[in-house]
Amino acid sequence: MCDFPRKPSPGITFTRRHLLKAGAFAAITPFSMSHAFAAGDVPAANAIPPSLALSRLVEGNIRYAENRPNERDFSAGRATRAKSQFPIAAILSCADSRVAPELLFDQNPGDLFVMRVAGNVMSTNLLASLEYGVKFLGTPLVMVLGHSNCGAVSAAINVLRDNAELPGHLPELISSIKPAVAEAKTKKPDDLLKSAIAENVRMQVAQLKKSTPIVDRYYADRKIDIVGAVYDLKTGQIGLI
């Protein structure tokens, strides 16, 4: 099991103190909402600053980790959601069955625009999906979400260390994770898997921030923010990195 570090840097575990800071920051953060309006010039439900979207995720993860999620009637709002969607965050997550963003952030149906792939690595199709979320759905926040004990990152370590051979299309997937493992190894960490998981998230975030022609422009114009995080399977907590 790979435990997420509890150090303030480079990992930051969500707490109520961070939630209060995020809320205060949201109140003073400039943000253009021109891309996220519903019909009739009424602001869409997700026409909020990226920092406020992040604070909602922070608060939801605190509830989830403390096992006190909001009670929900999942049938409520179905008719409205059938007509439109206004997600507050686009999540590039690992496909691991133990990682369910809607649950671990304690969000309602329609709140998250989620893309999942083993190793939470960027590809052309996933980038296109993120572009759709940013440009046409008005999503203010993009998050790359890794997790502890990631099998895809572990496989990349085995390939580089032991020349392990993988079947099918797995080598193509793992090739996208190898640079993160190589970078993590240069830091000589005590736990290579933990370090490589975090490094992989950082690299995907960096790639997204310069992904043309849509995401990089929205990020430069401060219409969106792009952040990285790691989910701890044992504690249920999210740590920003």
Backbone as JSON, one array per atom type, in Angstrom:
{
  "sequence": "MCDFPRKPSPGITFTRRHLLKAGAFAAITPFSMSHAFAAGDVPAANAIPPSLALSRLVEGNIRYAENRPNERDFSAGRATRAKSQFPIAAILSCADSRVAPELLFDQNPGDLFVMRVAGNVMSTNLLASLEYGVKFLGTPLVMVLGHSNCGAVSAAINVLRDNAELPGHLPELISSIKPAVAEAKTKKPDDLLKSAIAENVRMQVAQLKKSTPIVDRYYADRKIDIVGAVYDLKTGQIGLI",
  "N": [[0.84, -1.2, 0.0], [0.52, 2.2, -0.8], [1.05, 4.97, 1.01], [-0.23, 8.25, 1.19], [1.78, 11.14, 1.59], [1.86, 13.16, 4.57], [3.01, 15.61, 4.81], [3.21, 19.21, 4.75], [4.23, 20.16, 2.36], [5.44, 18.51, -0.57], [2.76, 17.76, -0.57], [-0.63, 18.5, 0.28], [-2.99, 17.95, 2.58], [-6.51, 17.95, 2.55], [-8.2, 20.07, 4.78], [-10.38, 21.63, 7.24], [-9.3, 24.12, 7.73], [-7.93, 24.7, 5.38], [-10.15, 24.82, 3.73], [-11.5, 27.13, 4.63], [-9.61, 29.05, 3.95], [-9.61, 28.74, 1.16], [-12.2, 29.55, 0.57], [-12.14, 32.23, 1.33], [-10.23, 33.17, -0.45], [-11.59, 32.8, -2.83], [-13.43, 34.82, -2.79], [-12.04, 37.08, -3.51], [-10.83, 36.59, -5.88], [-10.26, 37.38, -9.27], [-12.34, 36.64, -12.05], [-13.46, 35.6, -15.17], [-16.69, 35.25, -16.29], [-17.92, 35.05, -18.69], [-18.07, 32.93, -20.43], [-19.76, 31.07, -19.41], [-22.64, 31.21, -19.27], [-26.12, 30.73, -18.96], [-29.15, 30.42, -20.94], [-30.79, 33.53, -21.66], [-29.13, 35.31, -20.39], [-28.69, 34.61, -17.75], [-26.62, 33.73, -15.11], [-24.91, 30.64, -15.29], [-25.1, 27.62, -13.3], [-22.54, 26.8, -12.75], [-20.99, 29.03, -13.07], [-18.71, 30.17, -11.57], [-15.84, 31.22, -9.59], [-12.71, 29.49, -10.13], [-11.42, 28.9, -7.7], [-13.51, 28.79, -5.88], [-14.89, 26.59, -6.81], [-12.97, 24.65, -6.24], [-12.93, 24.81, -3.45], [-15.43, 23.75, -2.86], [-15.03, 21.11, -3.58], [-13.06, 20.47, -1.72], [-14.49, 20.71, 0.7], [-16.41, 18.71, 0.28], [-14.8, 16.4, 0.2], [-13.83, 16.35, 2.8], [-16.21, 15.78, 4.19], [-16.71, 13.23, 3.11], [-14.43, 11.72, 3.92], [-14.8, 11.77, 6.64], [-17.02, 10.26, 6.88], [-19.63, 11.34, 6.7], [-21.49, 12.03, 4.56], [-23.54, 14.19, 2.48], [-27.07, 13.82, 2.57], [-29.04, 12.57, -0.1], [-31.52, 12.83, -2.64], [-31.61, 11.03, -5.31], [-33.31, 10.96, -7.44], [-34.35, 13.44, -7.68], [-34.3, 16.35, -9.66], [-33.72, 15.13, -12.07], [-35.13, 15.6, -14.47], [-34.42, 18.24, -15.07], [-31.64, 17.96, -15.34], [-31.6, 16.41, -17.6], [-31.88, 18.2, -19.61], [-29.69, 19.95, -19.59], [-26.25, 20.49, -18.5], [-24.05, 21.54, -15.91], [-21.25, 21.29, -14.86], [-18.99, 21.72, -12.1], [-16.37, 21.04, -12.03], [-13.85, 19.48, -14.0], [-12.6, 16.29, -14.08], [-9.71, 14.47, -14.44], [-9.18, 11.3, -13.97], [-7.85, 8.25, -12.49], [-8.69, 4.99, -13.72], [-9.12, 3.14, -11.78], [-11.07, 0.96, -9.81], [-11.55, 1.6, -7.2], [-11.56, 4.26, -6.95], [-13.71, 6.76, -7.05], [-14.75, 9.63, -8.19], [-17.18, 11.21, -7.86], [-18.17, 10.21, -5.48], [-16.02, 10.42, -3.57], [-15.66, 13.13, -3.49], [-18.07, 13.87, -2.65], [-20.29, 14.9, -4.26], [-23.1, 16.09, -6.22], [-25.11, 14.44, -8.79], [-24.19, 15.49, -12.02], [-22.46, 17.45, -11.19], [-19.77, 16.94, -11.62], [-17.5, 16.51, -14.3], [-16.26, 13.83, -15.58], [-13.36, 12.1, -16.61], [-11.86, 9.01, -17.14], [-9.01, 6.96, -16.96], [-6.62, 4.36, -16.89], [-3.93, 5.11, -14.83], [-4.3, 7.84, -15.04], [-3.48, 9.5, -17.29], [-2.8, 11.85, -19.91], [-4.3, 11.94, -23.15], [-5.02, 12.28, -26.69], [-7.81, 11.99, -27.16], [-8.84, 12.23, -24.56], [-8.01, 14.8, -23.97], [-9.55, 16.19, -25.82], [-12.07, 15.75, -24.71], [-11.79, 17.16, -22.29], [-11.46, 19.7, -23.36], [-14.0, 20.1, -24.4], [-15.48, 20.17, -22.03], [-14.44, 22.49, -20.83], [-14.77, 24.58, -22.77], [-17.44, 24.39, -23.78], [-19.12, 23.58, -21.72], [-18.48, 25.23, -19.69], [-16.85, 24.66, -17.49], [-15.1, 25.54, -14.61], [-12.87, 24.53, -13.26], [-10.14, 22.3, -13.55], [-8.99, 19.13, -12.7], [-6.34, 16.88, -12.14], [-6.34, 13.68, -11.02], [-4.66, 11.48, -9.13], [-3.85, 8.41, -7.35], [-3.1, 6.56, -4.33], [-1.06, 3.59, -4.3], [-1.17, 2.93, -7.05], [-1.75, 0.84, -9.75], [-1.01, 1.11, -12.45], [1.13, 2.91, -12.43], [2.86, 1.43, -10.85], [3.32, -0.69, -12.61], [4.74, 0.64, -14.6], [7.07, 1.2, -13.21], [8.05, -1.42, -12.85], [8.55, -2.11, -15.49], [10.63, -0.34, -16.21], [12.54, -0.96, -14.28], [12.84, -3.77, -14.22], [12.63, -4.59, -16.8], [10.18, -5.64, -17.52], [7.72, -7.32, -19.48], [4.76, -6.39, -21.05], [1.38, -7.31, -21.93], [-0.75, -6.97, -24.9], [-2.11, -3.71, -25.49], [-1.0, -2.44, -23.38], [1.78, -1.62, -23.13], [1.83, 0.8, -24.6], [0.22, 2.48, -23.07], [1.68, 2.51, -20.65], [4.01, 3.73, -21.47], [3.47, 6.41, -21.37], [3.67, 6.97, -18.73], [6.2, 6.4, -17.93], [8.13, 8.61, -18.05], [7.54, 10.03, -15.68], [8.21, 8.2, -13.7], [10.95, 7.97, -14.19], [11.78, 10.59, -13.59], [11.07, 10.73, -10.89], [12.85, 8.84, -9.83], [15.29, 10.16, -9.97], [15.27, 11.71, -7.74], [15.77, 10.06, -5.7], [13.9, 8.78, -3.81], [12.49, 7.49, -0.69], [10.28, 5.92, -1.02], [9.57, 4.83, -3.99], [7.29, 4.32, -5.55], [5.25, 5.92, -4.39], [6.38, 8.46, -4.8], [6.58, 8.51, -7.61], [3.89, 8.39, -8.36], [2.93, 10.89, -7.5], [4.6, 12.51, -9.06], [3.78, 11.83, -11.61], [1.18, 12.92, -11.65], [1.86, 15.65, -11.44], [3.21, 16.03, -13.88], [1.16, 15.57, -15.76], [-0.52, 17.69, -15.16], [1.15, 19.85, -15.81], [1.4, 19.38, -18.55], [-1.24, 19.79, -19.4], [-1.56, 22.52, -18.89], [-0.26, 23.72, -20.97], [-1.55, 22.85, -23.2], [-2.63, 23.21, -26.38], [-5.42, 24.01, -28.59], [-7.11, 25.24, -26.8], [-7.31, 24.72, -23.92], [-4.91, 25.78, -22.85], [-5.24, 28.48, -23.46], [-7.55, 29.25, -22.04], [-6.6, 28.81, -19.5], [-4.46, 30.64, -19.35], [-5.88, 33.0, -19.54], [-7.1, 33.02, -17.13], [-9.6, 31.94, -16.81], [-10.0, 29.4, -16.09], [-8.7, 27.09, -13.64], [-6.02, 24.78, -13.14], [-5.3, 21.94, -11.42], [-3.55, 19.52, -9.36], [-3.96, 16.38, -7.64], [-3.83, 13.78, -5.13], [-5.37, 10.8, -4.18], [-5.83, 9.11, -1.17], [-6.13, 5.81, -0.63], [-6.48, 4.43, 1.77], [-7.24, 6.25, 3.82], [-9.17, 7.84, 2.68], [-8.78, 10.47, 2.11], [-8.03, 13.42, 0.21], [-5.12, 14.83, -1.22], [-3.69, 17.85, -2.19], [-1.25, 18.59, -4.68]],
  "CA": [[0.0, 0.0, 0.0], [1.29, 3.43, -0.87], [0.38, 5.99, 1.82], [0.05, 9.62, 0.74], [2.49, 11.87, 2.64], [1.1, 14.14, 5.33], [3.79, 16.83, 4.93], [2.58, 20.36, 4.12], [4.75, 20.31, 1.0], [4.6, 19.0, -1.65], [1.37, 17.34, -0.47], [-1.45, 19.24, 1.23], [-4.22, 17.21, 2.84], [-7.64, 18.85, 2.75], [-8.7, 20.26, 6.13], [-11.3, 22.76, 7.33], [-8.52, 25.35, 7.64], [-7.72, 24.98, 3.95], [-11.44, 25.19, 3.16], [-11.76, 28.53, 4.94], [-8.71, 29.86, 3.13], [-10.06, 28.69, -0.22], [-13.4, 30.37, 0.46], [-11.75, 33.64, 1.39], [-9.55, 33.49, -1.69], [-12.58, 32.85, -3.9], [-14.14, 36.1, -2.73], [-11.24, 38.17, -4.06], [-10.18, 36.15, -7.1], [-10.93, 37.81, -10.5], [-12.72, 35.51, -12.88], [-14.38, 35.95, -16.25], [-17.78, 34.28, -16.38], [-18.61, 35.28, -19.95], [-18.2, 31.69, -21.18], [-20.58, 30.1, -18.68], [-23.97, 31.76, -19.01], [-27.25, 30.01, -19.51], [-30.01, 31.24, -21.79], [-31.4, 34.68, -21.03], [-28.11, 36.03, -19.63], [-28.7, 34.21, -16.35], [-25.39, 32.96, -14.87], [-25.08, 29.2, -15.11], [-24.82, 27.15, -11.94], [-21.09, 26.64, -12.58], [-20.31, 30.3, -13.37], [-18.09, 30.52, -10.3], [-14.38, 31.21, -9.68], [-12.09, 28.18, -9.92], [-11.1, 28.69, -6.29], [-14.74, 28.4, -5.19], [-15.14, 25.2, -7.2], [-12.04, 23.82, -5.48], [-13.36, 24.78, -2.05], [-16.55, 22.82, -2.77], [-14.45, 19.77, -3.58], [-12.4, 20.31, -0.43], [-15.52, 20.47, 1.71], [-17.01, 17.41, 0.04], [-13.88, 15.34, 0.59], [-13.83, 16.3, 4.26], [-17.41, 15.04, 4.59], [-16.55, 11.83, 2.72], [-13.42, 11.08, 4.76], [-15.37, 11.67, 7.99], [-18.19, 9.39, 6.77], [-20.87, 12.07, 6.93], [-21.88, 12.64, 3.29], [-24.86, 14.79, 2.4], [-28.16, 12.96, 2.14], [-29.48, 12.98, -1.42], [-32.58, 12.16, -3.39], [-31.01, 10.99, -6.64], [-34.34, 11.14, -8.47], [-34.64, 14.87, -7.79], [-33.52, 17.09, -10.64], [-33.41, 14.37, -13.29], [-35.71, 16.27, -15.64], [-33.59, 19.4, -15.36], [-30.34, 17.5, -15.83], [-31.76, 15.87, -18.94], [-31.84, 19.31, -20.57], [-28.39, 20.63, -19.61], [-25.34, 20.16, -17.42], [-23.17, 22.64, -15.53], [-20.29, 20.74, -13.89], [-18.09, 22.7, -11.5], [-14.99, 20.6, -12.21], [-13.53, 18.37, -14.9], [-11.65, 15.45, -13.36], [-8.99, 13.4, -15.13], [-8.96, 10.36, -12.87], [-7.49, 6.89, -12.81], [-9.85, 4.1, -13.9], [-9.16, 2.2, -10.66], [-12.45, 0.8, -9.32], [-11.66, 2.12, -5.84], [-11.52, 5.72, -7.04], [-14.97, 7.24, -7.63], [-14.74, 11.06, -7.86], [-18.45, 11.74, -7.35], [-18.32, 9.8, -4.09], [-14.98, 10.91, -2.67], [-15.84, 14.57, -3.35], [-19.44, 14.03, -2.15], [-20.95, 15.83, -5.14], [-24.36, 15.66, -6.81], [-25.08, 14.14, -10.22], [-24.09, 16.67, -12.85], [-21.47, 18.4, -10.67], [-18.42, 16.63, -12.08], [-17.32, 16.03, -15.67], [-15.17, 12.92, -15.23], [-12.69, 11.26, -17.6], [-11.09, 8.02, -16.38], [-8.12, 6.08, -17.71], [-5.59, 3.82, -16.01], [-2.76, 5.97, -14.71], [-4.7, 9.24, -15.2], [-2.56, 10.14, -18.23], [-3.45, 12.58, -20.99], [-4.26, 11.46, -24.54], [-5.74, 13.2, -27.58], [-9.25, 11.88, -26.93], [-9.16, 12.78, -23.26], [-7.85, 16.25, -24.09], [-10.74, 16.69, -26.52], [-13.16, 15.75, -23.73], [-11.55, 18.28, -21.4], [-11.75, 20.92, -24.12], [-15.46, 20.22, -24.45], [-15.94, 20.6, -20.72], [-14.0, 23.86, -20.58], [-15.31, 25.56, -23.72], [-18.88, 24.33, -24.03], [-19.86, 23.39, -20.47], [-18.11, 26.3, -18.77], [-16.24, 24.11, -16.28], [-14.06, 26.46, -14.18], [-11.73, 23.87, -12.62], [-9.68, 21.01, -14.07], [-8.14, 18.44, -11.73], [-5.76, 15.57, -12.42], [-6.48, 12.96, -9.75], [-4.0, 10.19, -8.98], [-4.23, 7.74, -6.09], [-2.08, 5.69, -3.75], [-1.0, 2.19, -4.74], [-1.65, 2.88, -8.44], [-1.2, -0.31, -10.48], [-0.41, 1.53, -13.71], [2.45, 3.47, -12.11], [3.67, 0.29, -10.41], [3.71, -1.43, -13.81], [5.78, 1.42, -15.26], [8.29, 0.97, -12.43], [8.53, -2.76, -13.16], [9.09, -2.1, -16.85], [11.91, 0.35, -16.22], [13.5, -1.6, -13.35], [13.05, -5.2, -14.47], [12.36, -4.88, -18.21], [8.98, -6.46, -17.59], [7.0, -7.26, -20.75], [3.33, -6.3, -20.82], [0.62, -7.78, -23.1], [-1.72, -6.09, -25.56], [-1.79, -2.29, -25.67], [-0.49, -1.87, -22.13], [3.03, -0.88, -23.28], [1.56, 2.16, -25.07], [-0.25, 3.24, -21.92], [2.75, 2.66, -19.67], [5.03, 4.64, -22.0], [3.11, 7.77, -20.96], [3.96, 7.11, -17.3], [7.64, 6.2, -17.72], [8.88, 9.83, -17.71], [7.3, 10.37, -14.28], [9.01, 7.27, -12.91], [12.35, 8.35, -14.37], [12.0, 11.82, -12.85], [11.0, 10.41, -9.47], [14.06, 8.11, -9.46], [16.4, 11.1, -9.81], [15.18, 12.32, -6.4], [16.13, 9.0, -4.76], [12.92, 8.75, -2.71], [12.39, 6.28, 0.11], [9.19, 5.15, -1.61], [9.55, 5.22, -5.4], [5.92, 4.3, -6.06], [4.58, 7.12, -3.9], [6.97, 9.62, -5.47], [6.24, 8.47, -9.04], [2.46, 8.71, -8.47], [2.83, 12.34, -7.4], [5.28, 13.11, -10.2], [2.92, 11.63, -12.77], [0.13, 13.94, -11.58], [2.47, 16.95, -11.76], [3.51, 16.09, -15.31], [-0.08, 15.71, -16.5], [-0.98, 19.07, -14.94], [2.01, 20.72, -16.62], [1.04, 19.17, -19.95], [-2.53, 20.42, -19.64], [-1.43, 23.98, -18.86], [0.27, 24.18, -22.25], [-2.24, 22.12, -24.26], [-3.31, 24.08, -27.34], [-5.53, 25.47, -28.67], [-8.2, 25.72, -25.94], [-7.06, 24.68, -22.48], [-3.85, 26.72, -22.49], [-5.75, 29.85, -23.55], [-8.45, 29.49, -20.91], [-5.77, 28.88, -18.29], [-3.72, 31.9, -19.39], [-6.84, 34.08, -19.32], [-7.6, 32.82, -15.77], [-10.99, 31.48, -16.82], [-9.98, 28.12, -15.42], [-7.47, 26.72, -12.97], [-5.68, 23.37, -13.34], [-4.62, 21.5, -10.21], [-3.31, 18.09, -9.21], [-4.24, 15.83, -6.31], [-3.68, 12.34, -4.97], [-6.35, 10.21, -3.26], [-5.3, 8.06, -0.31], [-7.12, 4.74, -0.56], [-6.7, 3.98, 3.16], [-7.89, 7.25, 4.67], [-10.24, 8.53, 1.98], [-8.45, 11.88, 1.99], [-7.38, 13.96, -0.99], [-4.04, 15.77, -0.96], [-3.26, 18.66, -3.32], [0.2, 18.58, -4.9]],
  "C": [[0.87, 1.24, 0.0], [0.53, 4.53, -0.13], [0.75, 7.37, 1.34], [0.7, 10.39, 1.86], [1.62, 12.91, 3.3], [1.88, 15.45, 5.5], [3.07, 17.98, 4.24], [3.02, 20.55, 2.68], [5.59, 19.09, 0.68], [3.14, 18.59, -1.56], [0.63, 18.16, 0.57], [-2.75, 18.48, 1.4], [-5.34, 18.19, 3.13], [-8.05, 18.88, 4.21], [-9.67, 21.43, 6.13], [-10.55, 24.09, 7.24], [-8.26, 25.72, 6.18], [-9.02, 25.39, 3.27], [-11.74, 26.65, 3.41], [-10.88, 29.44, 4.11], [-9.16, 29.9, 1.68], [-11.29, 29.56, -0.42], [-13.08, 31.85, 0.48], [-11.07, 34.06, 0.11], [-10.53, 33.63, -2.84], [-13.27, 34.2, -3.95], [-13.38, 37.22, -3.38], [-10.59, 37.81, -5.38], [-10.93, 36.65, -8.33], [-11.21, 36.61, -11.38], [-13.71, 35.96, -13.93], [-15.43, 34.87, -16.39], [-18.5, 34.35, -17.73], [-18.85, 34.0, -20.72], [-19.18, 30.72, -20.54], [-21.93, 30.68, -18.29], [-25.03, 30.9, -19.66], [-28.09, 30.95, -20.35], [-30.62, 32.39, -21.0], [-30.44, 35.47, -20.16], [-28.18, 35.77, -18.13], [-27.44, 33.37, -16.1], [-25.69, 31.49, -14.65], [-24.66, 28.79, -13.71], [-23.33, 26.99, -11.69], [-20.31, 27.9, -12.95], [-19.73, 30.86, -12.07], [-16.58, 30.55, -10.49], [-13.83, 29.8, -9.5], [-11.81, 27.88, -8.46], [-12.34, 28.27, -5.49], [-15.11, 26.96, -5.55], [-14.23, 24.26, -6.41], [-12.47, 23.72, -4.02], [-14.54, 23.85, -1.86], [-16.06, 21.37, -2.78], [-13.76, 19.47, -2.26], [-13.42, 19.94, 0.64], [-16.15, 19.1, 1.54], [-16.1, 16.27, 0.45], [-13.76, 15.23, 2.1], [-15.03, 15.51, 4.76], [-17.23, 13.55, 4.3], [-15.58, 11.1, 3.65], [-13.92, 10.88, 6.18], [-16.65, 10.84, 8.02], [-19.48, 10.11, 7.16], [-21.3, 12.79, 5.64], [-23.28, 13.24, 3.37], [-25.89, 13.75, 1.98], [-28.71, 13.48, 0.82], [-30.67, 12.16, -1.9], [-32.13, 12.16, -4.85], [-32.04, 11.11, -7.76], [-34.66, 12.62, -8.68], [-33.73, 15.52, -8.83], [-33.21, 16.35, -11.92], [-33.94, 15.07, -14.54], [-34.88, 17.48, -16.04], [-32.25, 18.99, -15.93], [-30.44, 16.91, -17.22], [-31.64, 16.95, -20.01], [-30.45, 19.95, -20.68], [-27.54, 20.16, -18.44], [-24.4, 21.32, -17.18], [-22.17, 22.16, -14.47], [-19.32, 21.81, -13.38], [-16.62, 22.3, -11.68], [-14.92, 19.47, -13.23], [-12.4, 17.58, -14.25], [-11.03, 14.42, -14.29], [-8.51, 12.43, -14.07], [-8.46, 9.02, -13.39], [-8.77, 6.05, -12.92], [-10.01, 3.11, -12.76], [-10.57, 2.17, -10.05], [-12.65, 1.36, -7.92], [-11.69, 3.65, -5.8], [-12.77, 6.2, -7.78], [-15.13, 8.71, -7.29], [-16.04, 11.6, -7.3], [-18.66, 11.39, -5.88], [-17.29, 10.47, -3.18], [-14.97, 12.43, -2.57], [-17.26, 14.9, -2.87], [-20.2, 15.09, -2.94], [-22.22, 15.22, -5.73], [-24.16, 15.21, -8.26], [-25.06, 15.43, -11.03], [-23.06, 17.68, -12.38], [-20.08, 18.18, -11.22], [-18.44, 16.06, -13.49], [-16.07, 15.15, -15.63], [-14.68, 12.12, -16.44], [-11.78, 10.31, -16.85], [-10.28, 7.14, -17.32], [-7.05, 5.59, -16.75], [-4.36, 4.73, -16.02], [-3.03, 7.45, -14.85], [-3.73, 10.04, -16.07], [-3.33, 10.76, -19.39], [-3.28, 11.86, -22.33], [-5.07, 12.44, -25.38], [-7.25, 13.17, -27.31], [-9.65, 12.48, -25.58], [-9.01, 14.3, -23.26], [-9.07, 16.85, -24.78], [-11.94, 16.75, -25.57], [-13.02, 16.91, -22.76], [-11.83, 19.61, -22.09], [-13.25, 21.16, -24.21], [-16.0, 20.74, -23.12], [-15.62, 22.05, -20.44], [-14.73, 24.86, -21.48], [-16.82, 25.56, -23.8], [-19.72, 24.12, -22.77], [-19.51, 24.45, -19.43], [-17.49, 25.82, -17.47], [-15.07, 24.98, -15.83], [-12.79, 25.8, -13.62], [-11.43, 22.55, -13.32], [-8.75, 20.4, -13.04], [-7.64, 17.12, -12.29], [-5.69, 14.83, -11.09], [-5.8, 11.6, -9.82], [-4.44, 9.54, -7.67], [-3.09, 6.85, -5.62], [-2.19, 4.28, -4.32], [-1.51, 2.0, -6.17], [-0.96, 1.76, -9.21], [-0.51, 0.08, -11.76], [0.99, 2.1, -13.47], [3.39, 2.36, -11.64], [4.17, -0.53, -11.59], [4.83, -0.7, -14.55], [7.11, 1.27, -14.53], [8.89, -0.39, -12.76], [9.14, -2.83, -14.55], [10.48, -1.48, -16.89], [12.96, -0.38, -15.38], [13.86, -3.02, -13.77], [12.85, -5.6, -15.92], [11.17, -5.81, -18.38], [8.27, -6.25, -18.92], [5.5, -7.33, -20.47], [2.57, -6.71, -22.08], [-0.23, -6.67, -23.72], [-1.23, -4.68, -25.78], [-1.24, -1.63, -24.42], [0.84, -1.13, -22.3], [2.83, 0.56, -23.74], [1.08, 3.04, -23.92], [0.89, 3.54, -20.95], [3.83, 3.63, -20.15], [4.75, 6.08, -21.6], [3.46, 8.04, -19.5], [5.46, 7.01, -17.02], [8.39, 7.48, -17.37], [8.71, 10.25, -16.25], [8.13, 9.48, -13.36], [10.49, 7.65, -12.98], [12.68, 9.61, -13.57], [11.99, 11.55, -11.34], [12.28, 9.71, -9.0], [15.24, 9.04, -9.24], [16.42, 11.73, -8.42], [15.5, 11.32, -5.3], [15.18, 8.93, -3.56], [12.97, 7.45, -1.92], [11.32, 5.34, -0.47], [9.02, 5.6, -3.06], [8.13, 5.27, -5.94], [5.17, 5.56, -5.66], [5.08, 8.36, -4.64], [6.57, 9.67, -6.94], [4.76, 8.8, -9.27], [2.27, 10.22, -8.45], [3.46, 13.02, -8.61], [4.45, 12.96, -11.47], [1.79, 12.65, -12.81], [0.7, 15.31, -11.98], [2.72, 17.09, -13.26], [2.24, 16.24, -16.15], [-0.65, 17.12, -16.35], [-0.17, 20.03, -15.8], [1.68, 20.61, -18.1], [-0.27, 19.88, -20.29], [-2.41, 21.94, -19.73], [-0.89, 24.55, -20.17], [-0.39, 23.47, -23.44], [-3.04, 23.08, -25.13], [-4.45, 23.31, -28.01], [-6.52, 26.07, -27.66], [-7.78, 25.83, -24.48], [-5.99, 25.68, -22.07], [-4.35, 28.16, -22.51], [-6.67, 30.18, -22.38], [-7.66, 29.61, -19.61], [-5.02, 30.22, -18.24], [-4.63, 33.09, -19.1], [-7.5, 33.99, -17.94], [-9.1, 32.52, -15.73], [-11.11, 30.12, -16.13], [-8.7, 28.02, -14.58], [-7.28, 25.22, -13.19], [-4.85, 22.93, -12.15], [-4.44, 19.99, -10.22], [-3.58, 17.64, -7.79], [-4.02, 14.33, -6.32], [-4.67, 11.87, -3.89], [-5.71, 9.07, -2.48], [-6.37, 6.99, -0.11], [-7.44, 4.34, 0.88], [-7.51, 4.97, 3.98], [-9.09, 7.92, 4.0], [-9.97, 10.01, 1.75], [-7.75, 12.2, 0.68], [-6.27, 14.91, -0.55], [-3.69, 16.52, -2.22], [-1.75, 18.6, -3.46], [0.57, 19.64, -5.94]]
}
